[in-house]
Amino acid sequence: MTAPADPERSQGSSDEGGAPLFDRHVVLDQLGGWRGMVDATLPTVAFIVANSLGGLRTGIVAALVAAVLVFLLRLVRRESLQQAVSGLFGVGIAVAIAAWSGQARDFFVLGIVRNTAIAAVLGASIAFRRPLVGYAAEFLSPSHLGALASASLPGLRRRAGAPLPRPERGTADPAPERHWRDDPRAVRVYGWLTLMWATTFGLRVVVQTPLYLQDEVGLLGTASLVLGLPVTAVALGVTFWAVSRLHRHRAEPGPRPAG
């Protein structure tokens, strides 16, 4: 007989019928993947180019047009609109701030503030030994299932003979023998990954803030792009590598301490 899971340590909430209220596979579909990440950078690119060529008003119009086109394109392709809507909302706030102040550099204020807040929250989660990357990774792909244990980075290929379990959408995952926070190795790995992500967001703040204060709009935009998708891609690659190794560790057969 399986005891009820601690609410703080559950992999997802369930309704009375046993189906999760928050389906992690649905969440994965909503994230948008690499295309979504690329789409999110297009309004910034449009603003930087148009502002350098035609000034602030032209940059604002170009950013809004790019955000709307991304939204319409995803609508036509019948893809998830969640990321496009949030991107459109973010661009709207950014251009509103820039239009209100009359300074092109203020288009990047929202990003600087957001990165500062995220870095601070991630850092605080490490201090409290509750690394947020662990909660996110375990929700999206619980390590006790070992779903990534046979995955490799190039193309996320499978290794021969190694299963990749993926429960059907709307079905609850089996409970872990012990929670990841009771596994010192899992806590250590997720702690380092959380520190890496906190450093990634903090680096953007450290680089962009002086450029903002010096009103170097061109360099500010370049830094936003260089420290955006490329750095995020590297961080995601490191995260996937580390999490896949952790999945192999937790999927290995052997005695487990009582949790």
ZAVEXKE-772873 format. One line per 2 residues: number of its first residue (from 1); their letters; for each residue x, y, z of N, C-alpha, C. Coordinates in pm, 1 decimal. Atoms other than C-alpha are relative to their C-alpha. Last residue first. Layout:
% ZAVEXKE-772873
NUM> A> X Y Z X Y Z X Y Z | ...
***
This chain:
% ZAVEXKE-772873
259> GA> 24.8 -142.0 9.7 1267.6 779.0 297.7 -113.6 44.5 86.5 | 142.0 -26.4 -28.8 1417.4 441.3 379.3 -21.0 149.0 1.3
257> PR> 29.0 -27.3 -140.6 1757.6 420.8 216.0 -148.1 27.3 19.5 | 26.5 -139.7 -24.7 1757.4 264.7 -130.0 -25.4 20.5 149.1
255> PG> 72.4 -33.6 -122.6 1911.9 -68.0 -217.6 -13.0 150.4 18.2 | -80.4 13.4 -120.1 2013.6 -111.7 -579.0 -79.8 39.3 121.1
253> PE> 56.0 88.5 -101.5 1900.0 -63.6 -935.0 92.0 -11.0 120.9 | -79.4 120.9 -23.6 2030.0 242.8 -1117.7 -65.4 -86.8 106.3
251> AR> 65.8 115.0 62.2 1752.3 483.9 -1217.3 76.4 -129.4 23.1 | 118.9 34.2 -77.7 1865.7 748.7 -967.8 -74.1 -119.6 -58.8
249> HR> -33.8 31.9 -139.1 2218.9 760.4 -1107.7 -123.9 -47.2 76.4 | -65.4 131.2 2.2 2106.1 744.3 -1469.5 33.2 -45.6 141.6
247> HL> 102.1 100.9 28.1 1861.1 1025.8 -1405.6 60.8 -139.6 -2.3 | 72.5 21.2 -124.8 2139.7 1230.7 -1245.4 -109.4 -104.9 -17.9
245> RS> -88.5 80.2 -85.9 2352.1 1185.7 -1554.9 -68.3 -30.2 133.4 | 1.8 135.6 56.1 2059.2 1306.3 -1767.7 90.8 -92.5 80.4
243> VA> 123.7 66.4 -42.4 2018.7 1605.2 -1533.9 -6.6 -142.1 -54.7 | -6.4 30.8 -142.6 2383.3 1706.4 -1574.8 -123.7 -75.9 47.1
241> WF> -106.2 98.4 -24.7 2378.6 1682.2 -1953.7 2.4 -42.6 146.2 | 47.2 129.1 49.5 2042.0 1857.9 -1982.0 103.1 -109.2 26.1
239> TV> 106.4 49.6 -87.4 2157.4 2141.0 -1759.0 -47.4 -137.1 -44.2 | -62.9 46.7 -123.8 2484.1 2184.7 -1947.0 -104.0 -59.4 93.6
237> GL> -78.1 119.1 31.5 2294.9 2203.4 -2275.8 66.8 -58.6 123.0 | 93.9 111.2 16.9 2037.6 2441.9 -2130.0 74.8 -129.6 -31.2
235> AV> 48.1 37.0 -133.5 2314.9 2670.9 -2004.8 -97.9 -116.6 -7.0 | -109.1 68.2 -69.0 2478.8 2669.4 -2348.5 -46.0 -47.9 137.6
233> AT> -18.9 130.6 64.4 2148.4 2750.2 -2520.3 110.5 -79.6 68.1 | 107.6 87.8 -47.1 2077.1 3027.6 -2268.8 15.1 -139.7 -59.9
231> VP> -35.7 40.3 -136.3 2415.4 3180.7 -2343.3 -105.2 -94.0 57.8 | -120.6 84.3 -1.0 2341.6 3182.3 -2717.7 37.6 -49.9 139.7
229> LG> 16.5 135.0 54.4 1976.5 3297.1 -2676.6 128.5 -82.9 1.8 | 134.0 57.9 -1.5 2034.7 3596.7 -2451.2 -1.7 -143.8 -47.5
227> LV> 19.9 64.9 -129.2 2382.0 3710.0 -2355.7 -139.3 -62.7 11.7 | -109.9 95.2 -21.1 2467.9 3784.3 -2719.2 -20.2 -78.1 129.2
225> LS> 9.8 112.8 93.1 2127.6 3942.6 -2789.3 106.4 -106.7 28.7 | 126.3 69.1 -24.4 2108.4 4166.4 -2483.0 -13.3 -123.3 -88.3
223> AT> -17.4 82.2 -120.4 2476.0 4253.4 -2515.2 -125.6 -79.4 30.1 | -88.2 110.9 35.9 2416.3 4372.0 -2871.3 20.5 -94.6 118.2
221> GL> 76.0 94.6 81.2 2118.3 4579.6 -2760.6 83.6 -121.1 -38.9 | 100.0 59.4 -88.5 2316.5 4743.3 -2483.5 -82.7 -103.4 -74.6
219> LG> -67.8 105.3 -75.9 2608.6 4800.6 -2718.4 -96.0 -71.6 94.5 | -44.9 103.8 93.5 2381.5 4988.9 -2956.9 67.8 -115.4 72.0
217> VE> 113.6 79.6 45.9 2201.7 5175.8 -2678.9 43.6 -112.2 -93.0 | -56.9 65.6 118.1 2513.6 5298.1 -2501.5 -104.6 -96.6 -56.2
215> DQ> 87.3 -24.5 115.4 2332.3 5532.2 -2262.4 60.6 -52.3 -130.3 | -78.9 -79.5 94.2 2621.4 5522.2 -2011.3 -77.9 32.7 -127.3
213> LY> -32.7 -126.6 -65.7 2382.9 5409.7 -1735.9 79.9 91.8 -91.9 | 123.4 -78.3 -14.2 2238.0 5143.5 -1966.6 30.0 137.1 59.9
211> LP> 31.9 -49.0 134.9 2583.5 5019.9 -2066.0 -126.7 83.9 2.5 | -89.4 -112.7 34.7 2678.7 5001.2 -1697.2 -29.7 57.3 -138.6
209> TQ> 25.6 -118.5 -83.8 2360.3 4796.1 -1626.4 96.5 114.8 -29.3 | 92.7 -95.5 59.7 2397.1 4561.4 -1924.2 -20.3 126.4 82.5
207> VV> -46.5 -53.9 127.8 2710.3 4370.0 -1827.4 -90.5 112.6 -49.0 | -132.2 -60.6 -20.1 2639.8 4312.5 -1456.5 49.8 66.3 -128.8
205> VR> 17.9 -123.5 -76.6 2268.8 4249.4 -1520.9 132.5 74.4 11.9 | 70.4 -95.1 86.2 2335.8 3996.5 -1795.4 -16.9 134.9 69.9
203> LG> -96.4 -51.3 96.3 2592.4 3825.2 -1577.8 -63.8 102.4 -92.5 | -76.4 -107.4 -62.4 2334.0 3793.9 -1298.3 101.3 62.4 -94.6
201> FT> 85.0 -119.5 -5.9 2100.6 3598.2 -1524.7 75.1 117.8 61.6 | 36.2 -39.0 137.1 2372.9 3350.0 -1613.9 -84.4 126.1 -1.3
199> TA> -114.4 -71.5 56.3 2511.0 3344.8 -1259.8 -29.6 48.5 -141.1 | -4.3 -129.1 -69.7 2166.8 3252.0 -1123.0 114.4 85.3 -54.7
197> WM> 104.6 -84.3 57.6 2146.2 2982.3 -1390.8 -4.7 136.6 67.4 | -35.7 -32.9 137.5 2482.6 2836.7 -1289.8 -103.4 92.4 -63.1
195> LT> -104.2 -102.6 -5.8 2394.5 2857.0 -919.8 41.4 43.0 -140.5 | 68.4 -123.7 -38.2 2071.7 2666.8 -989.9 99.5 115.0 9.1
193> LW> 72.0 -48.7 118.4 2271.8 2404.7 -1175.6 -74.1 129.6 30.2 | -97.0 -56.0 94.0 2513.4 2373.3 -883.4 -67.7 53.8 -125.7
191> GY> -55.9 -121.4 -58.0 2227.2 2329.4 -636.6 99.1 67.4 -93.1 | 95.9 -108.1 24.2 2047.7 2085.7 -865.9 48.0 131.1 61.2
189> VR> 5.7 -29.6 144.3 2354.6 1865.1 -872.4 -93.2 116.9 -27.3 | -126.4 -61.9 40.6 2410.5 1886.2 -495.1 -3.2 39.9 -147.5
187> VA> -2.5 -135.1 -56.1 2045.0 1822.2 -409.0 125.8 73.1 -44.2 | 97.0 -80.4 74.0 2039.6 1525.2 -645.0 0.3 144.1 49.2
185> RP> -55.9 -26.5 132.2 2360.8 1384.9 -496.3 -95.2 87.3 -82.2 | -104.0 -103.9 -4.5 2234.2 1426.2 -141.4 57.1 33.6 -137.4
183> DD> -114.6 56.4 71.0 1913.0 1232.3 -220.3 109.3 107.1 -4.8 | -62.1 93.9 -92.8 1645.9 1322.0 36.6 122.9 -67.1 -60.4
181> RW> -65.4 -79.5 -104.4 1559.2 1633.0 -166.6 58.8 -87.2 110.3 | -131.6 -44.0 44.1 1495.7 1403.8 -463.0 72.8 82.1 105.3
179> HR> 7.3 -129.2 67.3 1214.3 1232.2 -276.9 140.2 48.6 -36.2 | -35.9 -108.9 -90.0 1251.7 865.6 -191.7 5.0 128.0 -81.6
177> EP> -34.1 69.8 -123.0 1094.4 558.7 -341.8 50.6 98.7 104.7 | -139.2 41.8 -16.4 937.8 793.5 -593.3 20.1 -77.2 129.4
175> AP> -69.9 -73.6 -105.8 560.4 795.0 -652.9 143.5 -48.9 12.6 | -16.5 75.8 -124.4 440.2 660.1 -987.1 82.3 79.6 101.2
173> DA> -124.6 74.8 -6.8 352.2 932.3 -1238.8 4.8 -81.0 129.0 | -91.2 -35.1 -107.9 -13.8 1032.0 -1268.9 126.2 -85.9 -5.9
171> TG> -14.5 109.5 -96.8 -191.4 1003.3 -1601.5 105.9 38.4 102.1 | 115.6 8.9 -87.6 -322.0 1304.3 -1796.7 6.8 -114.2 99.0
169> RE> 45.3 -128.5 -50.0 -78.0 1265.6 -2083.5 -125.6 -18.7 84.4 | 97.2 -67.8 84.5 41.9 909.7 -2113.5 -42.1 130.8 64.9
167> PR> 139.6 29.3 -27.5 347.8 820.8 -1912.5 -92.2 77.7 -93.0 | 71.6 -127.0 6.9 684.4 854.4 -2082.6 -148.0 -29.4 21.0
165> PL> 141.1 -0.6 -37.9 935.3 580.8 -2015.6 -59.5 139.0 -7.7 | 28.2 -137.5 -37.5 1258.0 599.6 -2215.9 -147.3 10.2 37.9
163> PA> 134.4 -54.3 17.5 1383.4 245.2 -2234.2 -7.9 145.3 42.6 | 36.7 -75.2 -119.8 1750.8 161.4 -2279.3 -136.6 63.5 -19.5
161> GA> 47.6 84.2 -107.8 1820.4 -118.2 -2527.9 -42.0 73.6 124.7 | 64.5 127.2 30.5 2028.7 89.5 -2764.2 -39.0 -73.5 126.5
159> RR> -100.2 105.2 7.9 2100.3 441.6 -2648.0 -70.4 -133.4 -13.3 | 4.6 106.3 -98.9 1839.3 699.0 -2731.9 118.0 -94.1 -19.0
157> RL> 18.8 136.6 47.2 1905.8 1022.4 -2917.6 -9.0 -97.5 115.9 | 71.6 70.0 -106.9 1849.8 1368.0 -2775.3 -27.6 -144.4 -39.3
155> GP> 130.6 42.9 47.6 1955.4 1513.1 -3110.8 -82.3 -71.3 104.2 | 24.3 -21.1 143.2 2316.6 1524.7 -2998.9 -133.9 -56.4 -44.5
153> LS> 26.9 -135.8 45.4 2285.5 1549.4 -2617.1 -26.0 13.8 -149.8 | -127.4 -66.7 24.7 2248.7 1187.4 -2517.8 -29.5 133.4 -66.1
151> AS> -4.9 -105.7 100.2 1946.0 1025.5 -2357.5 141.3 54.0 -13.7 | -62.1 53.3 120.9 1946.3 687.5 -2186.2 17.1 105.1 -107.4
149> AL> -118.5 79.2 -31.6 1884.3 810.9 -1831.1 71.3 -50.1 -123.8 | -112.9 -54.1 75.5 1652.3 1088.4 -1948.7 126.0 -83.9 18.2
147> AG> 38.3 -22.2 139.9 1328.7 913.1 -1848.4 115.7 50.6 -84.9 | -114.1 30.8 86.2 1484.7 772.9 -1530.5 -25.6 26.6 -146.5
145> LH> 50.8 75.5 114.8 1145.6 771.4 -1359.6 113.8 -39.1 -94.7 | 20.3 137.9 -44.1 1309.9 869.7 -1028.2 -60.4 -87.1 -110.2
143> SP> -119.3 82.9 15.2 1451.2 1173.9 -1206.9 -23.2 -143.0 45.3 | -42.3 54.9 -130.0 1112.0 1337.5 -1255.4 115.1 -98.6 -15.0
141> SL> -49.5 134.5 28.5 1102.2 1516.8 -1593.2 53.3 -61.0 128.7 | 3.6 25.0 143.6 912.0 1846.2 -1604.9 44.4 -141.0 -35.6
139> FE> 137.0 -11.7 49.2 828.5 1858.3 -1235.5 -7.8 -38.2 -147.8 | 75.0 115.9 -49.2 1164.2 1721.3 -1123.7 -146.3 6.1 -41.5
137> AA> -41.5 120.8 71.8 1346.2 1970.3 -1347.0 -81.9 -120.6 43.6 | 41.9 -9.2 140.0 1150.4 2270.8 -1215.9 31.9 -128.3 -75.7
135> YG> 145.5 7.4 5.8 1179.6 2172.3 -849.9 -49.3 2.7 -144.6 | 43.8 133.9 -38.6 1548.5 2097.6 -887.0 -149.9 -15.5 -8.6
133> VL> -18.0 83.0 118.9 1613.7 2419.7 -1077.1 -43.4 -143.0 29.8 | 118.6 -6.8 84.6 1461.7 2598.6 -779.2 13.1 -81.6 -127.8
131> PR> -34.5 -51.5 133.8 1732.8 2486.8 -542.1 -116.8 -8.3 -96.7 | 116.7 39.5 78.6 1577.3 2438.8 -195.9 21.1 49.7 -143.5
129> RF> -13.7 141.6 38.4 1882.6 2448.4 27.0 -127.5 -53.0 -66.3 | 96.8 74.5 -80.7 1770.7 2783.7 177.3 1.4 -149.7 -31.9
127> AI> -28.8 -27.3 -140.1 2082.7 2957.5 47.0 -92.2 -78.7 92.4 | -119.8 78.0 -34.8 2034.2 2789.1 -290.5 30.4 16.8 148.4
125> SA> 41.2 140.0 -10.2 1677.2 2921.7 -314.1 117.0 -90.6 34.3 | 62.5 22.5 -130.2 1805.6 3270.2 -231.9 -41.9 -145.7 16.1
123> GL> -102.8 0.0 -102.3 2040.5 3261.1 -530.6 -56.8 -27.5 138.6 | -77.4 123.0 14.7 1760.9 3160.3 -763.3 107.8 -10.3 107.0
121> VA> 84.7 109.7 -47.2 1538.5 3438.5 -629.4 74.6 -133.1 -9.3 | 12.5 -8.4 -145.0 1814.3 3698.2 -665.7 -81.3 -115.7 55.6
119> AI> -128.2 36.5 -59.5 1905.1 3590.7 -1019.2 -8.9 0.0 152.4 | -17.2 144.5 16.2 1538.4 3598.9 -1120.9 130.4 -46.7 64.3
117> AT> 92.3 70.0 -89.9 1486.2 3947.4 -974.8 19.9 -151.5 -7.9 | -42.7 -23.3 -137.7 1796.1 4092.1 -1141.1 -86.3 -79.6 97.4
115> NR> -118.5 82.3 -23.3 1708.1 3932.7 -1474.8 51.6 14.9 143.0 | 40.6 140.9 -4.7 1358.5 4081.7 -1460.6 119.2 -90.8 29.4
113> VI> 70.0 21.9 -126.9 1489.1 4428.1 -1371.8 -39.4 -146.5 14.5 | -98.9 -11.7 -106.8 1740.8 4420.4 -1656.9 -63.8 -27.5 136.0
111> GL> -86.8 117.3 1.3 1482.7 4287.8 -1901.9 102.5 3.8 112.3 | 77.6 114.3 -47.9 1226.8 4551.6 -1805.3 86.5 -125.2 7.1
109> VF> 14.9 -7.3 -146.1 1483.5 4827.9 -1843.1 -71.0 -123.2 54.7 | -66.7 114.2 -63.2 1583.8 4723.0 -2196.9 -15.0 -1.0 152.4
107> FD> 60.4 122.1 54.3 1341.1 4948.3 -2388.0 55.0 -122.4 73.0 | 101.8 49.7 -93.8 1460.6 5220.4 -2151.4 -78.2 -118.5 -55.2
105> RA> -59.5 92.9 -95.9 1775.6 5260.5 -2360.7 -103.4 -60.6 94.6 | -4.4 135.4 54.8 1569.2 5409.0 -2644.2 55.7 -100.4 100.7
103> QG> -138.2 45.7 12.9 1485.8 5717.7 -2442.8 2.0 -146.3 -43.7 | -60.4 -61.0 117.8 1158.9 5910.1 -2476.1 144.3 -40.3 -21.9
101> SW> -121.6 -72.5 -37.1 1065.8 5824.0 -2119.5 62.1 74.2 -117.7 | 29.7 -94.5 -108.1 703.9 5730.4 -2195.4 122.5 84.5 35.2
99> AA> 79.3 -110.2 55.4 786.5 5573.6 -2532.2 -26.7 106.5 106.0 | -86.6 -80.0 87.4 1067.0 5363.2 -2381.0 -75.2 120.3 -57.7
97> IA> -98.3 -68.9 -85.1 844.9 5246.3 -2095.6 88.2 90.5 -84.2 | 74.2 -102.4 -73.7 559.4 5166.3 -2335.2 94.7 80.4 89.2
95> VA> 14.4 -115.6 88.8 802.1 4988.0 -2567.8 -77.7 112.1 68.6 | -131.2 -58.0 31.3 910.8 4754.7 -2287.8 -13.1 124.4 -87.6
93> IG> -46.7 -75.1 -116.2 557.1 4696.7 -2157.6 131.5 71.2 -30.8 | 88.9 -114.0 -21.0 428.1 4600.3 -2501.9 44.2 86.0 117.7
91> VG> -41.3 -102.9 96.1 732.8 4381.0 -2564.4 -85.9 125.2 16.8 | -128.2 -54.7 -43.1 654.1 4189.6 -2246.1 49.0 110.8 -91.7
89> FL> 23.8 -81.1 -118.8 287.2 4144.7 -2337.5 128.6 66.7 47.2 | 69.2 -119.9 46.4 374.7 4025.3 -2687.3 -24.6 95.8 116.2
87> GS> -97.8 -82.9 69.6 625.4 3781.5 -2539.1 -59.8 130.4 -48.3 | -85.3 -58.3 -103.6 367.3 3652.1 -2289.4 106.8 89.4 -62.7
85> VA> 79.5 -98.9 -73.8 120.5 3605.1 -2574.9 85.4 68.0 106.1 | 18.2 -115.1 87.3 379.2 3433.7 -2796.6 -77.4 110.6 71.0
83> QQ> -125.1 -73.6 4.0 485.4 3203.6 -2512.2 -12.8 124.7 -86.9 | -34.4 -50.4 -133.0 128.8 3097.9 -2441.7 125.6 84.1 -2.9
81> LS> -2.1 -145.8 0.1 24.7 3075.5 -2805.2 48.5 57.8 132.1 | 31.4 -57.7 -130.2 108.2 2707.3 -2853.8 14.2 152.2 -4.2
79> ER> -93.9 33.2 -105.3 115.5 2620.1 -3221.1 -43.7 66.4 130.4 | 72.5 68.5 -107.8 -172.3 2624.9 -3466.6 94.3 -53.1 107.0
77> RV> -58.0 133.0 -7.6 64.3 2720.7 -3751.8 -66.6 -86.6 107.4 | 22.0 65.9 127.8 -160.3 3017.1 -3828.9 51.6 -143.4 3.5
75> LR> 143.0 24.8 10.5 -168.0 3119.3 -3462.6 -31.8 -75.9 -128.2 | 27.9 114.7 -85.1 206.4 3078.0 -3431.8 -148.4 -35.0 -4.1
73> LL> -63.2 116.8 63.1 248.9 3309.4 -3730.8 -27.4 -126.2 81.8 | 85.3 45.0 110.0 -2.0 3558.1 -3589.2 55.8 -125.3 -67.1
71> FV> 126.7 49.5 -54.1 185.5 3585.4 -3257.9 -88.7 -56.5 -110.4 | -31.7 127.3 -65.4 522.9 3615.8 -3428.4 -127.9 -62.9 54.4
69> LV> -20.7 98.6 106.4 376.3 3884.2 -3657.2 33.8 -137.3 58.1 | 132.3 37.6 53.2 240.1 4073.9 -3356.2 14.2 -105.5 -109.0
67> AA> 69.1 78.4 -102.2 579.2 4072.4 -3183.6 -136.2 -47.3 -49.4 | -64.7 131.6 -8.2 757.3 4183.9 -3502.4 -71.5 -88.7 100.6
65> VL> 36.9 74.9 120.6 508.5 4467.6 -3556.9 59.4 -140.6 4.9 | 140.1 40.6 -12.2 549.2 4584.4 -3198.5 -44.9 -83.2 -119.8
63> AA> 9.0 101.6 -105.0 928.7 4582.9 -3221.7 -142.9 -50.4 13.8 | -58.0 125.2 50.6 924.1 4764.4 -3557.4 -12.0 -110.6 103.6
61> VI> 93.1 58.4 97.0 686.6 5032.5 -3427.5 51.3 -135.1 -49.1 | 118.6 44.3 -72.7 902.8 5097.0 -3123.0 -99.1 -68.5 -93.7
59> GT> -33.7 120.5 -75.0 1220.6 5110.1 -3329.8 -119.5 -56.6 74.3 | -10.0 110.0 96.5 1068.9 5356.7 -3574.4 30.6 -131.6 70.1
57> RL> 136.5 29.3 46.4 964.2 5583.8 -3287.5 -0.4 -117.5 -98.0 | 79.4 70.8 -101.1 1308.4 5556.7 -3127.8 -138.6 -37.6 -50.8
55> GG> 32.4 -64.3 -126.2 1518.0 5650.3 -3429.8 -96.8 -80.4 85.6 | 102.7 -104.3 8.1 1521.4 5553.4 -3795.1 -38.2 65.4 129.9
53> LS> 21.5 -56.6 133.6 1824.8 5337.5 -3867.0 -93.6 119.9 -1.1 | -126.9 -52.1 51.6 1964.4 5257.3 -3522.8 -17.7 68.3 -135.5
51> NA> -38.1 -117.9 -78.7 1614.1 5229.6 -3378.9 129.1 61.1 -52.0 | 83.7 -114.0 39.8 1505.2 4999.3 -3661.4 37.2 126.1 76.6
49> VI> -30.0 -40.0 138.3 1795.6 4759.1 -3610.9 -77.0 125.9 -38.4 | -138.9 -46.1 8.5 1772.9 4743.6 -3231.5 31.1 52.9 -139.8
47> FA> -14.1 -130.1 -67.3 1393.3 4728.6 -3225.6 140.6 54.8 -18.1 | 69.0 -101.5 79.8 1371.6 4452.0 -3485.9 17.1 138.6 61.7
45> VT> -81.1 -24.5 119.6 1634.2 4244.9 -3302.5 -61.7 110.6 -84.4 | -118.3 -73.5 -44.5 1441.9 4287.3 -2977.4 91.4 31.9 -117.4
43> PL> 35.4 -140.4 -26.5 1114.7 4189.2 -3147.0 119.1 83.6 45.8 | 24.4 -78.3 121.4 1284.2 3877.9 -3296.5 -42.3 144.2 27.8
41> TA> -106.0 -98.0 23.6 1433.5 3742.7 -2972.3 -29.8 93.2 -117.3 | -1.2 -99.0 -106.7 1118.0 3567.7 -2846.9 105.7 107.7 -22.7
39> DV> 108.3 -96.3 19.9 1070.9 3390.3 -3180.0 5.8 112.6 102.4 | -39.8 -86.4 111.7 1411.9 3227.6 -3138.5 -105.5 107.7 -23.5
37> MG> -108.8 -85.2 -47.1 1318.7 3094.3 -2794.7 45.9 96.6 -109.2 | 55.7 -101.3 -88.6 985.0 2968.8 -2924.2 106.6 95.3 52.0
35> RW> 67.6 -98.4 86.0 1155.4 2792.5 -3211.4 -59.3 111.4 84.7 | -97.7 -92.7 56.7 1390.5 2626.1 -2965.0 -64.8 105.6 -87.5
33> GG> -123.5 53.9 54.6 1105.9 2471.5 -2766.6 92.3 107.5 -55.4 | -30.0 -47.6 133.6 762.6 2632.5 -2731.6 129.8 -48.3 -60.7
31> LQ> -123.1 -76.9 -6.8 720.9 2609.4 -2355.3 47.7 46.9 -137.2 | 25.1 -143.1 -1.8 355.8 2509.6 -2391.6 127.6 83.6 -3.3
29> DL> 50.7 -42.0 129.6 431.8 2153.2 -2501.1 -16.3 151.3 -7.2 | -108.7 10.7 97.4 649.9 2101.5 -2195.1 -44.3 46.8 -137.9
27> VV> -89.8 -112.1 -24.7 368.0 2231.4 -1974.2 115.6 -1.4 -99.3 | 65.7 -117.5 56.6 125.5 1985.6 -2133.4 89.6 123.0 16.8
25> HR> -14.5 12.0 145.0 371.5 1705.9 -2059.1 -68.1 116.5 -71.5 | -130.5 -48.9 41.2 398.9 1826.7 -1698.9 21.7 -10.8 -149.8
23> DF> -61.1 105.3 80.3 24.4 1788.1 -1643.7 132.2 51.5 -54.5 | -104.3 -64.9 76.9 -81.1 2020.2 -1364.1 75.9 -109.0 -74.3
21> LP> 56.6 -127.7 38.9 -415.6 1897.7 -1228.9 99.7 78.5 -83.7 | -64.2 -119.5 -50.6 -275.8 1547.2 -1235.8 -70.8 125.8 -46.8
19> AG> -73.1 -67.2 107.8 -526.1 1268.2 -1301.2 61.9 127.5 53.3 | -136.9 48.1 10.1 -616.6 1051.0 -999.4 80.0 66.5 -110.6
17> GE> -6.0 113.2 91.4 -995.1 1084.6 -1030.7 140.4 -51.5 -20.9 | 57.9 117.5 -62.6 -1020.0 1301.6 -719.3 8.8 -122.7 -88.8
15> DS> 139.7 -19.3 -33.4 -776.4 1555.8 -865.2 -55.0 -130.6 56.0 | 93.5 90.3 65.7 -404.2 1525.3 -847.3 -141.4 35.6 39.2
13> SG> 126.1 15.4 -70.0 -127.3 1776.3 -775.1 -93.5 -89.7 -78.3 | 107.0 -73.6 66.2 215.2 1717.6 -923.5 -128.2 -25.3 73.2
11> QS> -48.5 -37.8 132.8 549.8 1563.1 -829.2 -105.5 75.0 -77.7 | 69.2 71.4 107.7 455.9 1563.8 -463.0 51.6 49.2 -132.6
9> RE> -92.4 85.3 72.9 707.8 1671.8 -201.3 -69.4 -80.0 -108.5 | -117.3 -77.1 41.5 535.2 1973.2 -51.3 89.3 -81.5 -89.8
7> PD> 34.3 -98.3 102.1 202.3 1790.0 -56.2 119.9 78.2 -48.4 | -3.1 -130.3 -64.1 362.2 1492.7 127.4 -30.5 104.8 -105.5
5> AP> -122.9 -78.5 12.1 261.9 1186.2 -68.3 -15.4 130.4 76.1 | 19.8 -125.7 71.1 -13.8 960.3 54.6 126.7 82.2 -0.5
3> AT> 46.3 -108.1 -86.7 115.5 619.6 162.8 -18.0 127.0 -79.7 | -80.5 -120.0 12.7 135.1 341.7 -90.9 -57.4 110.5 85.2
1> M> 85.7 -119.1 0.0 0.0 0.0 0.0 89.1 123.8 0.0
***
